C-alpha cells in the first residue's frame, strides 16, 4: 500500500480555471483542498500561502504538481479557504531570493550498487552521472513516503530514471537514490525501489529536533562528493518527552497487536508524518468521556482482543469499541461504562468475536512518551512508543479535573460491526474514471480483504474503469482517501497511511466512516453512499 516514488507517466493537463499559479482547486474530503498548480509553480505557491495563512489552516503539503491545504472547517470553511488560495495564487509578488536561506550541504560517497547500471540506462559513464548529480542545483519539492524523505528536483537534472522492476525489501538508512525526475535519501531503513547511487551519514529526520526534518520543502541542497563518511553511532529508539514517575498498569498478555494511541499528530504531513492516532477515534473519545478524561488522552488500542493486565494501583477504567467481553478479576463488566479497577486486580479483554479493535482508557490517561506532541504509535514510520509486549509497565497520568460523569448520554457503544454503509465525498480525481465506474462505486458491493491494517484497507469489488490512462505524479493524501490502483480494487488509506501517493482518489470517506472501516473484518460487505452535503 506504500508507493515511494512518483510515477513517470504524466496525465493530461487539466483545463486552466484561474489566472496566476492555480489551475484548479478540488476538495479532498471535507477538510482539505487539493490544488492543481502550473508546472514549476508549487514552490512559489507554497511560499505565498505560507506567508499569509488565515486562522484555521492546519497544514500546507506540497507534492510534484499539486499542493494540499488542510483546514479545520469549523474555523475556516472550504469555500473561504478557496477564496484565500485564489487570491494568493493570482497575486503578483517578487521572486524568492535564494540567498535568503543557505543551502544544506550533504556529504555523499558515490558507491551505490545501482550506480553503474543507472549510468548505462542514461547512456553516460558513472563518473559523468556523479558529476551531473553533484553539480546540479537541488531543491526539496515535497516530502513523502516516510518522515523526512525529501523529493529533490533540479532545473539541471532532465533525466527520467525508472524505478527498479522489483523493489528491495530493505534499503539502508542514508542511501541516496534516483527515481523519475527526483533524487532523495532514505532517513531510515525501509523497503524501496529507487536506484541507489550513493550514501550519506546526515541525520535526515530527528523527531526531537526543531525542525525534525532536515530536508523540508523549499530548502536548497548541495551534494558534496567525499571519499569516506564519519562513523555515526546508531540512533536510540524513538524517544519522547519524559513521563511521570510511578507505574499503574502491568501488561501480562499484549495480544496480537496492542499499541498506545491518542488523537495523533495532525498538521505534520508536510514533513512526511502521518496523522496516526486511534483507528476508531469515536471509540477512544467515548472511553475518555466515560472517565472524565480530555478527549485526546492516550489509551490502549487492542487488536482482536486477547489482552490481560494487572492494576498496580487503584484506577478507573472503561473499554469501548469492539471490546464486548470485559472482565475484572473474573467478574463480567459492561462495555462502554466506567468501572473501578482495584490494585492487584486482573483485567481481561477476551478475543473479539465482532469488530477488530477495542479501546482501553484509564482515568488520567496512559502517561507514555510523546514524539512530535503525541503518544501515538505510528506503525508505518516507527514514530512513537513501541508496540506493547508482555511484561510492559504503563504509567497513569495525573487525575483530571473533571469528575467521572454520573450519567452518560450514550450509555453504551451500540454500533454494529457487520456489513457497513460508508459515507464518502467525491474525490479530487473522480473525473479520471468513467461515468459507469462512478455509478458502480455507489451501486455495487465491495468486500474487505485480509490485506487490512492501520496503514490501509484493501477492498475487492466491481472494476472501476478509467477514463484517463496513466498514473499521477505523487500527490498529497489524507486518511480515508479511496485510491484505485491499476490492479483493481480500492485501497482506503488508514490513520498511519502515507502522506503522498500516486494512485487517483475516486472518493474520500468521512471521519466517522473511517472509524467504522477500522472495525471491519475480512469478508465484511461495504456499500458506499454520498455523504450528506457531499
C-alpha positions as CSV (number, residue, x, y, z in Angstrom):
1,X,0.0,0.0,0.0
2,X,3.0,2.3,0.1
3,X,4.4,3.9,-3.0
4,X,7.8,5.6,-2.6
5,X,8.2,7.3,-5.9
6,X,6.3,9.4,-8.4
7,X,5.1,7.5,-11.4
8,X,6.8,8.7,-14.6
9,X,3.7,8.9,-16.8
10,X,2.3,12.4,-16.9
11,X,-1.5,12.9,-17.1
12,X,-3.2,15.3,-19.5
13,X,-3.1,18.9,-18.3
14,X,-6.4,19.9,-16.6
15,X,-8.1,23.0,-18.0
16,X,-6.8,26.3,-16.7
17,X,-9.5,27.8,-14.5
18,X,-7.6,30.7,-12.8
19,X,-5.0,33.3,-13.5
20,X,-1.6,33.1,-11.9
21,X,-0.3,29.8,-10.3
22,X,-3.5,27.9,-9.8
23,X,-5.0,25.6,-12.4
24,X,-7.8,24.1,-10.3
25,X,-8.9,23.6,-6.7
26,X,-10.7,20.4,-5.7
27,X,-12.0,19.2,-2.3
28,X,-10.2,16.3,-0.8
29,X,-12.8,15.3,1.7
30,X,-14.5,17.9,3.9
31,X,-11.3,19.4,5.5
32,X,-8.8,19.8,2.6
33,X,-8.3,21.3,-0.8
34,X,-6.1,19.7,-3.4
35,X,-4.6,22.4,-5.7
36,X,-3.5,21.7,-9.2
37,X,-0.6,24.1,-9.9
38,X,1.0,25.3,-13.1
39,X,4.2,23.4,-13.9
40,X,7.1,24.6,-11.7
41,X,4.8,26.7,-9.5
42,X,4.3,24.5,-6.4
43,X,7.2,26.0,-4.5
44,X,6.1,29.6,-5.3
45,X,2.5,29.0,-4.3
46,X,3.7,27.3,-1.1
47,X,5.7,30.4,-0.3
48,X,2.8,32.7,-0.9
49,X,0.3,30.7,1.1
50,X,2.8,30.1,4.0
51,X,3.3,33.9,4.2
52,X,-0.4,34.7,4.7
53,X,-2.2,31.7,6.4
54,X,-5.5,32.6,8.0
55,X,-6.7,31.1,11.3
56,X,-7.9,27.5,10.6
57,X,-5.1,26.4,8.3
58,X,-3.6,23.2,9.7
59,X,-1.0,22.2,7.1
60,X,0.3,23.0,3.6
61,X,1.6,19.9,1.9
62,X,3.4,20.2,-1.4
63,X,3.9,17.4,-4.0
64,X,5.1,17.1,-7.6
65,X,2.3,19.1,-9.3
66,X,-0.1,19.7,-6.5
67,X,-0.4,21.3,-3.1
68,X,-2.7,20.3,-0.3
69,X,-4.3,22.8,2.1
70,X,-5.6,21.1,5.2
71,X,-8.0,23.2,7.4
72,X,-10.2,23.0,10.4
73,X,-13.6,23.5,8.6
74,X,-15.1,24.8,11.9
75,X,-12.7,27.7,11.8
76,X,-12.1,28.0,8.0
77,X,-14.8,26.6,5.7
78,X,-13.5,25.2,2.4
79,X,-15.3,27.9,0.4
80,X,-13.4,30.7,2.3
81,X,-10.2,28.7,2.1
82,X,-10.5,28.5,-1.6
83,X,-11.1,32.3,-1.9
84,X,-7.9,32.9,0.1
85,X,-6.0,30.4,-2.1
86,X,-7.2,32.0,-5.4
87,X,-6.2,35.5,-4.2
88,X,-2.7,34.4,-3.2
89,X,-2.3,32.4,-6.5
90,X,-3.3,35.4,-8.7
91,X,-1.2,38.0,-6.8
92,X,2.0,39.4,-8.2
93,X,4.9,39.0,-5.8
94,X,8.6,39.4,-6.3
95,X,10.5,36.2,-6.9
96,X,12.0,34.4,-3.9
97,X,15.6,35.4,-3.2
98,X,17.5,32.1,-3.0
99,X,20.2,33.9,-1.0
100,X,17.8,34.3,2.0
101,X,18.5,30.7,3.1
102,X,21.8,28.9,2.8
103,X,21.8,25.6,1.0
104,X,22.1,22.4,3.1
105,X,25.4,20.5,2.2
106,X,25.1,16.7,2.2
107,X,28.3,14.7,2.0
108,X,27.9,11.7,-0.2
109,X,30.1,8.7,-1.1
110,X,29.1,7.8,-4.6
111,X,29.4,4.0,-4.4
112,X,25.7,2.9,-4.7
113,X,25.0,-0.6,-6.0
114,X,22.9,0.8,-8.9
115,X,25.4,3.5,-10.0
116,X,26.9,1.7,-13.0
117,X,23.6,0.3,-14.2
118,X,21.8,3.7,-13.9
119,X,24.7,5.3,-15.8
120,X,24.2,2.8,-18.6
121,X,20.4,3.5,-18.7
122,X,21.2,7.2,-19.2
123,X,23.9,6.5,-21.8
124,X,26.8,8.0,-19.8
125,X,29.7,6.9,-17.7
126,X,29.4,6.5,-13.9
127,X,31.8,9.4,-13.5
128,X,29.6,11.7,-15.7
129,X,26.5,10.7,-13.7
130,X,28.2,11.5,-10.4
131,X,29.3,14.9,-11.8
132,X,25.8,15.8,-13.1
133,X,24.2,14.8,-9.7
134,X,26.9,16.6,-7.6
135,X,26.9,19.8,-9.6
136,X,23.1,20.2,-10.0
137,X,21.2,22.9,-8.0
138,X,18.7,20.9,-6.0
139,X,15.6,22.0,-4.0
140,X,13.3,19.9,-1.9
141,X,10.0,19.8,-3.8
142,X,8.0,17.9,-1.2
143,X,8.2,15.2,1.4
144,X,6.5,11.8,1.4
145,X,6.8,8.1,1.7
146,X,8.4,8.3,5.2
147,X,9.1,11.1,7.7
148,X,11.9,13.3,6.4
149,X,12.1,11.6,2.9
150,X,12.5,14.6,0.7
151,X,11.9,14.5,-3.1
152,X,14.5,16.8,-4.6
153,X,14.2,18.3,-8.1
154,X,16.6,20.5,-10.2
155,X,16.5,22.5,-13.4
156,X,19.9,20.9,-14.1
157,X,18.5,17.4,-14.0
158,X,16.5,16.4,-17.1
159,X,16.7,12.6,-16.5
160,X,13.6,10.4,-16.0
161,X,15.1,7.4,-14.1
162,X,12.9,4.3,-13.9
163,X,12.4,2.6,-10.6
164,X,13.6,-0.9,-10.0
165,X,11.4,-3.6,-11.5
166,X,11.4,-5.4,-8.1
167,X,11.8,-3.1,-5.1
168,X,14.3,-4.0,-2.4
169,X,12.8,-5.3,0.8
170,X,15.3,-3.2,2.7
171,X,17.1,0.0,1.7
172,X,19.7,1.1,4.4
173,X,19.3,4.5,6.1
174,X,21.3,7.2,4.3
175,X,21.1,5.6,0.9
176,X,20.9,8.2,-1.9
177,X,18.8,7.3,-4.9
178,X,17.1,8.3,-8.1
179,X,13.6,7.8,-9.4
180,X,11.6,9.6,-12.1
181,X,12.9,13.1,-12.1
182,X,13.9,13.2,-8.4
183,X,16.7,12.4,-6.1
184,X,16.4,11.6,-2.4
185,X,17.9,10.0,0.6
186,X,16.3,7.4,2.9
187,X,16.1,8.7,6.5
188,X,15.6,5.1,7.9
189,X,15.9,1.6,6.7
190,X,12.7,0.8,4.7
191,X,11.7,-1.1,1.6
192,X,12.2,0.9,-1.6
193,X,12.5,0.9,-5.4
194,X,14.8,3.8,-6.1
195,X,18.1,3.3,-7.9
196,X,20.9,3.7,-5.3
197,X,23.9,5.8,-6.4
198,X,25.5,6.7,-3.0
199,X,25.1,7.1,0.7
200,X,25.2,9.9,3.3
201,X,25.7,9.9,7.1
202,X,23.5,13.0,7.6
203,X,20.7,12.8,10.1
204,X,17.7,13.4,7.9
205,X,14.9,13.1,10.5
206,X,15.1,13.5,14.2
207,X,11.7,13.8,16.0
208,X,13.3,15.6,18.9
209,X,15.0,18.3,16.8
210,X,13.5,21.6,15.7
211,X,12.7,21.3,12.9
212,X,12.6,17.4,12.9
213,X,13.1,17.1,9.1
214,X,16.5,18.3,7.7
215,X,15.1,18.4,4.1
216,X,11.9,20.4,4.5
217,X,10.0,21.6,1.4
218,X,11.6,24.6,-0.3
219,X,15.1,24.0,1.1
220,X,18.1,24.2,-1.3
221,X,20.5,21.3,-1.2
222,X,24.1,20.7,-2.5
223,X,25.7,17.3,-2.7
224,X,29.4,17.2,-1.9
225,X,31.4,14.2,-3.1
226,X,33.6,12.7,-0.4
227,X,35.8,9.6,-0.1
228,X,34.5,8.4,3.2
229,X,31.8,9.2,5.8
230,X,32.2,9.7,9.5
231,X,31.2,6.7,11.7
232,X,27.8,7.6,13.3
233,X,26.6,5.7,16.3
234,X,23.2,4.1,15.7
235,X,20.4,6.2,17.0
236,X,18.5,5.2,20.0
237,X,14.9,4.0,19.6
238,X,12.4,6.9,19.1
239,X,12.3,8.7,22.4
240,X,9.9,11.3,23.6
241,X,9.1,13.7,26.4
242,X,9.7,12.3,29.9
243,X,6.7,10.7,31.5
244,X,5.7,11.0,35.1
245,X,7.2,8.6,37.7
246,X,5.0,5.8,39.1
247,X,3.6,2.8,37.3
248,X,0.0,2.0,37.1
249,X,-0.7,-1.0,34.7
250,X,1.4,-4.1,34.1
251,X,0.7,-5.9,30.8
252,X,0.6,-9.6,31.3
253,X,-0.6,-10.6,27.8
254,X,-0.4,-8.0,25.0
255,X,-2.3,-10.0,22.4
256,X,-1.7,-9.8,18.6
257,X,-1.2,-6.1,18.3
258,X,-1.7,-3.6,21.1
259,X,-0.5,0.0,20.8
260,X,-0.8,3.3,22.6
261,X,-2.9,5.7,20.7
262,X,-4.4,9.2,21.2
263,X,-5.6,12.0,18.9
264,X,-2.4,11.7,16.8
265,X,-0.1,14.2,15.0
266,X,-2.2,16.4,12.7
267,X,-0.5,19.2,10.8
268,X,2.8,17.4,10.1
269,X,2.2,15.9,6.7
270,X,4.5,18.5,5.1
271,X,7.5,16.7,6.7
272,X,6.2,13.2,5.8
273,X,4.5,12.4,9.2
274,X,1.0,10.9,9.0
275,X,-1.7,11.9,11.5
276,X,-1.7,8.4,13.1
277,X,-3.7,8.1,16.4
278,X,-6.6,5.8,17.2
279,X,-8.1,3.9,14.3
280,X,-11.6,4.3,15.7
281,X,-11.4,7.9,17.0
282,X,-15.0,7.8,18.2
283,X,-14.5,4.7,20.4
284,X,-11.4,6.2,22.2
285,X,-13.2,9.6,22.7
286,X,-16.2,7.8,24.2
287,X,-13.9,5.8,26.6
288,X,-12.2,9.0,27.7
289,X,-15.6,10.8,28.1
290,X,-16.9,8.0,30.4
291,X,-13.9,8.6,32.7
292,X,-13.9,12.4,32.7
293,X,-10.6,12.5,30.7
294,X,-9.8,15.0,28.0
295,X,-10.8,13.6,24.6
296,X,-7.2,13.4,23.4
297,X,-6.0,11.4,26.4
298,X,-3.9,8.3,25.4
299,X,-5.3,4.8,25.8
300,X,-4.5,1.3,24.5
301,X,-5.8,0.1,21.1
302,X,-6.2,-3.7,21.4
303,X,-6.4,-5.5,18.1
304,X,-8.6,-8.7,18.1
305,X,-8.6,-8.9,21.9
306,X,-6.8,-11.5,24.0
307,X,-5.4,-8.7,26.3
308,X,-4.7,-9.1,30.0
309,X,-3.2,-6.6,32.5
310,X,-3.0,-6.0,36.3
311,X,-3.5,-2.7,38.1
312,X,-0.6,-1.8,40.3
313,X,-2.6,0.9,42.0
314,X,-6.3,1.7,42.3
315,X,-7.7,3.0,39.0
316,X,-10.9,3.6,37.0
317,X,-11.2,2.1,33.5
318,X,-13.5,1.9,30.5
319,X,-13.4,-0.3,27.4
320,X,-15.2,0.7,24.2
321,X,-15.1,-0.2,20.5
322,X,-15.3,-4.0,19.8
323,X,-14.5,-4.9,23.4
324,X,-17.7,-6.6,24.4
325,X,-16.3,-9.3,26.7
326,X,-14.6,-7.4,29.5
327,X,-13.9,-8.8,33.0
328,X,-12.1,-7.6,36.1
329,X,-10.9,-10.4,38.5
330,X,-13.1,-12.8,36.6
331,X,-16.3,-10.7,37.0
332,X,-18.0,-9.7,33.8
333,X,-18.3,-5.9,33.3
334,X,-20.5,-3.9,31.0
335,X,-18.7,-2.5,28.0
336,X,-18.6,1.3,27.5
337,X,-19.0,2.1,31.2
338,X,-16.7,3.3,33.9
339,X,-15.5,0.6,36.3
340,X,-13.3,0.6,39.4
341,X,-10.1,-1.4,38.9
342,X,-8.6,-2.1,42.3
343,X,-4.8,-2.6,42.8
344,X,-3.8,-6.2,42.2
345,X,-7.0,-7.0,40.1
346,X,-6.6,-8.5,36.7
347,X,-8.5,-7.0,33.7
348,X,-9.1,-9.1,30.6
349,X,-10.5,-8.3,27.2
350,X,-11.4,-11.6,25.6
351,X,-10.8,-12.4,21.9
352,X,-13.1,-10.3,19.9
353,X,-15.9,-12.1,18.1
354,X,-17.2,-9.0,16.3
355,X,-15.2,-6.0,15.1
356,X,-11.4,-5.6,15.2
357,X,-10.3,-3.1,17.8
358,X,-11.1,-2.4,21.5
359,X,-10.0,0.7,23.4
360,X,-8.9,0.6,27.0
361,X,-8.9,4.0,28.7
362,X,-7.8,4.7,32.3
363,X,-8.8,7.7,34.3
364,X,-5.8,10.1,33.9
365,X,-4.8,8.6,30.6
366,X,-1.8,6.4,29.8
367,X,1.2,8.5,30.5
368,X,3.5,7.4,27.6
369,X,6.5,9.1,25.9
370,X,5.5,11.8,23.4
371,X,7.0,12.2,20.0
372,X,6.1,15.4,18.0
373,X,3.4,16.2,20.5
374,X,1.7,12.8,20.6
375,X,1.9,9.4,22.3
376,X,0.5,7.6,19.2
377,X,2.4,4.6,17.8
378,X,2.7,5.0,14.0
379,X,3.2,1.5,12.6
380,X,4.3,2.8,9.2
381,X,7.0,5.3,10.2
382,X,8.0,3.8,13.5
383,X,7.3,7.0,15.4
384,X,6.0,6.9,18.9
385,X,6.2,4.2,21.6
386,X,7.0,0.6,20.7
387,X,4.2,-1.9,20.2
388,X,3.2,-3.3,23.6
389,X,4.8,-6.6,24.7
390,X,4.1,-9.0,27.6
391,X,5.7,-7.5,30.8
392,X,5.5,-3.8,29.8
393,X,4.5,-1.4,32.5
394,X,2.5,1.7,31.7
395,X,2.2,4.8,33.9
396,X,-1.1,6.5,34.6
397,X,-1.3,10.3,34.2
398,X,-2.5,12.9,36.7
399,X,-6.1,12.9,37.9
400,X,-8.2,15.1,35.6
401,X,-10.2,18.0,36.9
402,X,-13.5,16.7,35.6
403,X,-15.3,14.1,37.7
404,X,-16.5,10.8,36.3
405,X,-19.9,11.5,34.8
406,X,-22.8,10.3,36.9
407,X,-24.9,9.5,33.8
408,X,-23.9,9.3,30.2
409,X,-25.8,10.4,27.2
410,X,-24.6,7.4,25.3
411,X,-24.9,4.5,27.8
412,X,-23.0,2.1,25.6
413,X,-21.3,1.7,22.3
414,X,-24.2,0.3,20.3
415,X,-22.6,0.3,16.8
416,X,-22.7,-3.0,14.9
417,X,-19.6,-4.3,13.1
418,X,-21.2,-6.3,10.4
419,X,-22.0,-5.1,6.9
420,X,-21.2,-1.4,6.5
421,X,-22.7,1.6,4.7
422,X,-19.8,4.1,4.3
423,X,-20.3,7.7,3.6
424,X,-17.9,9.3,1.2
425,X,-17.3,12.7,-0.5
426,X,-16.4,12.7,-4.3
427,X,-12.6,12.5,-4.7
428,X,-10.4,15.1,-6.5
429,X,-9.7,12.6,-9.3
430,X,-13.2,11.2,-9.7
431,X,-13.2,12.6,-13.3
432,X,-10.3,10.1,-14.1
433,X,-13.0,7.4,-14.0
434,X,-15.8,6.6,-16.4
435,X,-19.4,7.5,-15.6
436,X,-20.1,3.8,-15.2
437,X,-17.3,3.4,-12.7
438,X,-18.5,6.3,-10.6
439,X,-22.0,4.8,-10.7
440,X,-20.7,1.4,-9.7
441,X,-18.9,2.8,-6.7
442,X,-22.3,3.7,-5.1
443,X,-24.4,0.9,-6.6
444,X,-22.3,-2.2,-6.1
445,X,-20.9,-4.1,-3.1
446,X,-17.3,-4.2,-2.1
447,X,-15.7,-6.7,0.3
448,X,-12.9,-6.2,2.9
449,X,-9.9,-8.4,2.2
450,X,-7.3,-9.8,4.7
451,X,-5.0,-7.0,3.5
452,X,-6.1,-4.6,6.1
453,X,-4.2,-2.8,8.9
454,X,-3.6,0.7,10.3
455,X,-2.0,1.8,7.1
456,X,-4.8,0.9,4.7
457,X,-7.7,-1.4,3.9
458,X,-8.0,-3.2,0.6
459,X,-11.4,-3.9,-0.8
460,X,-12.4,-6.0,-3.8
461,X,-15.4,-5.3,-5.9
462,X,-16.5,-4.2,-9.4
463,X,-13.9,-3.0,-11.8
464,X,-13.7,0.8,-11.7
465,X,-12.6,1.6,-15.3
466,X,-10.5,4.6,-16.0
467,X,-11.4,7.4,-18.4
468,X,-7.8,8.8,-18.1
469,X,-4.9,6.4,-18.7
470,X,-1.5,6.6,-17.0
471,X,-0.7,7.4,-13.4
472,X,-0.5,10.6,-11.4
473,X,2.8,12.1,-10.2
474,X,2.8,11.7,-6.4
475,X,0.3,14.0,-4.7
476,X,-0.8,14.6,-1.1
477,X,-3.2,12.1,0.5
478,X,-5.4,12.1,3.6
479,X,-6.7,9.3,5.8
480,X,-9.9,8.0,4.3
481,X,-8.8,8.5,0.6
482,X,-10.1,5.8,-1.7
483,X,-7.2,5.1,-4.0
484,X,-7.7,2.9,-7.1
485,X,-4.5,1.1,-8.1
486,X,-4.1,-0.3,-11.7
487,X,-4.5,-3.9,-10.5
488,X,-8.1,-3.2,-9.5
489,X,-10.0,-2.9,-6.2
490,X,-10.0,0.0,-3.8
491,X,-7.4,0.9,-1.1
492,X,-8.8,3.1,1.8
493,X,-5.9,4.8,3.5
494,X,-5.8,4.5,7.3
495,X,-4.6,6.7,10.1
496,X,-1.0,5.5,9.5
497,X,-1.2,5.8,5.7
498,X,1.4,7.5,3.6
499,X,1.1,11.3,3.2
500,X,1.6,11.1,-0.6
501,X,0.6,8.6,-3.2
502,X,0.5,8.0,-7.0
503,X,-2.9,6.4,-7.5
504,X,-6.0,8.5,-8.3
505,X,-8.5,9.1,-5.5
506,X,-12.1,8.5,-6.6
507,X,-13.7,9.4,-3.2
508,X,-12.8,10.2,0.4
509,X,-14.5,8.6,3.4
510,X,-15.8,10.8,6.2
511,X,-14.1,10.6,9.6
512,X,-16.9,8.7,11.1
513,X,-16.9,6.2,8.2
514,X,-13.2,5.7,8.6
515,X,-13.8,4.8,12.2
516,X,-16.3,2.2,11.1
517,X,-14.0,0.8,8.5
518,X,-11.3,0.4,11.1
519,X,-13.6,-2.2,12.8
520,X,-14.3,-4.1,9.6
521,X,-13.1,-7.7,9.5
522,X,-12.1,-9.6,6.3
523,X,-15.3,-10.6,4.5
524,X,-17.3,-7.5,5.6
525,X,-19.5,-6.2,2.9
526,X,-19.2,-2.5,2.2
527,X,-21.6,-0.2,0.3
528,X,-20.7,3.4,-0.4
529,X,-23.1,6.3,-0.4
530,X,-22.8,10.1,-0.9
531,X,-22.1,11.9,2.4
532,X,-24.7,14.4,3.5
533,X,-23.6,17.7,1.9
534,X,-21.1,15.9,-0.4
